[in-house]
Amino acid sequence: MHFTLFSLSALVASSLALPSVNHVVHEKRDRLPPGWEYHEKMEPSEVLPMRIALTQSNLEKADEFLLDVSHPESPNYGKHWTHEEIANKFAPSSETVDTVKSWLASSGIAPERISRTQSLGWLKFDATVAEAENLLKTEYHLYKHTIGKPHVSCSSYHVPEHVAPHIDFITPGVNFDTKVPHAVAKPAEKRAPSTTAAAGPPVKTHAALGIGAPGSGSLPKKGANINIKGILDQLEHCNEHITPNCLRALYLFPPGLSANPKNSYGIVEYTPQAYVQGDLDLFFANFSKNQVQRTPTLDSIDGGIVQTTNQGFQFNGESNLDLEYAMTLINPQKTTLYQVGDQVEGASFNDFLDALDGSYCAGDDPLQDATYPDPYGGAGAYEGPKNCGGFSATKVISTSYGYNEADLTAAYEQRQCNEYMKLGLAGTTFVFSSGDFGVAGNGGQCIDPATKNYNDGTSGIFNPSFPSTCPYITSIGATQIVPNATVTEPEEACETVIFSGGGFSNVFPLPSYQSAAVKSFFANHPPPYGADRFNNSQQTRGFPDISANGANYVVAIDGAFALVYGTSASAPVVGSIFTLINEARLAVGKSTIG
């Protein structure tokens, strides 16, 4: 190319006149999740599927919108929104779209390379590693897990200061919400009933990976095997053995009497967790006789199956517990089982939300979320397409699994939390267990203030649970009947085998509906810890919201009965009560509670 002296001088002058762009850190990761290690630097010519989550409109009004349809005193209570109304209300503004596209174009990403998702909330394009690193002022590396697939990530990335308010987050980025294939386990041996209490198995936290894997810290804890003869319909033993009738007596709700077709209740399970029909029938034969051989309505998401390859408490305890109590308490109303993930990849909360809302699916990162057909193949691999939409959300959805808030970035959690808010506007109530380790995270781990790594929980920073810290779900803690007390007396916080999870968020601000309760708590029950241990600003979300019994549940497992403990029990019970309330409201022509 030939330049005249004049044109070359003009080019230099115009270059010098361009304003300097100040880049700021948009997301940063302080540590690697457990099990991951650095492998190698990415080659500059490799191609990455880039996804930019655009800042949504009107999120600052989310609390107002949700309270308007969910507060009993609101004139719009129960007037839930359509999905079209929700999509339009929160779509990114034209200013946001134009600002981000302009930045990409000025950085060498031609407009024809960029597409926008149908949900309107994401921009997508492919870029070489060299282009992405130049765009985000970062370096991409390949990381490997001890039993999983490689993962592309960076420790931080930057965007121009004027662009930052228009972007939620970018993938591939700093998150490690990657599912790890479950290690193949041998079927558990059947054991004869024992009168000796068995401690729960060792629990290991692997961030947001394999939330249904055996040993996950959010699964319930098993106690002693028991002989149930003599306690079936008697309330005097409720302080030692919780049964469906104990719960009805505790919380003064009747058995289900009807099954309105407009009502629905969903239980979410993550493969390889699965129920055993023989155990359900054993439970029903003793506590709900007309349900023997009754099965939940199966919604299989991303190849989710009720697997029978591996059995034992670590594979069946959660699902058996959830379904035995949910199905019994709402009978004759049917229960929907959302079984999520195949036997190879498993699943995350995002995969479940994808199936309910196809527009949310559009933001998935193929380097982070499940890829289907399953690229690993083999026994148990799902070879069909990823489920993006196509499944209906039930009126109430109970989930007895959870992450540590510290496992994921704030931007990632806020995006997921906003999805719960949108589904709430559409009329769905989300119930999550709050955790079983008090102020510690899954596995009883706190955070070392120096290294930011998890420790054994005897010191360090408290470790709150997510999604319990999201203000748009209902977080459920655990209580217990006071030892030697009756079923009619007040309960206390659970401290038998498990400690009801609770605390304060480091991510989400204090919602208005909780303000008075949080102020009262700090005024009347000030914790003996300082800001070095937990967020005591009184300006962040506290959890749980409500609690229900979580100790001494009689559960059929492995062909026998055992005592089971955890907020894993509390959540489906509260969800069942909400479902019965919905049934009563629908019977008199009212809307569901949402």
Buried (B, 14 or more C-beta within 10 A) or exposed (E): EEEEEEEEEEEEEEEEEEEEEEBEEBBEBEBBBBBBEEEEEBEEEEEBBBBBBBBBBEBEEBBEBBBBBBEEEEEEBBEBBEBEEBBEBBBBBEEBBEBBBEBBEEBEBEEEBBEBBEBBBBBBBEBBBBBBBBBBBBBBBBBBBEBBBEBBBBBBBBBBEEBBEBBBBBBBBBBBBBBBBBEBBEEBEEEEEEEEEBEBBEBBBBBBBBBBBBBBBBBBBBBBBBEBEEBEEEBEBBBBBBBBBBBBBBEEBEBBEEEBEEBBBBBBBBBBBBBBEEBBBBBBEBBBEEBEEBBBEEBBBBBBBBBEBBBBBBBBBBBBBBBBBBBBBBBEBBBBBBBBBBBBBBBBBBBBBBBBBBBBBBBBBBBBBBBBBBEBEEEBBBEEEBBBBEBEBBBBBBBBBBBBBBBBBBBBBBBBBBBBBBBBBBBBBBBBBBBBBBBBBBBBBBBBEEEEBBBEBEEBBBBBBBBBBBBBBBBBBBBBBEEEBEBEEEBEBBEBBBBBBBBBBBBBEBBEBBEEEBEEBBEEEEBEEEEEBBBBEBEBBBBBBBBBBBBBBBBBBBBBBBBBBBBBBBBBBBBBBBBBBBBBBBEEEEBBBB
